[in-house]
């Protein structure tokens, strides 16, 4: 199992799907026209997202996080901007 990251509001790890675990989730899984959707409260509004939208948001955050960590380690001449200057 993956350890829960202290900054995550919902731990990213495998859980057994029991009634009590589902009821403790900070979101609802609903059926919308035969497709599973995730309903969350965001900024005081109820919003509905598809699993693909959730995956896209997570991957975007991961990409931005990694860019912030890795970009200082990459020499400037290896970046697109640096190669245009030479």
Secondary structure, DSSP 8 states (H G I E B T S, - for coil): -----TT-SS--S-----HHHHHTSSSEEEEETTEEEEEEEETTEEEEEEHHHHHHHHHHHHHHHHHHHHGGGS-GGGSHHHHHH-
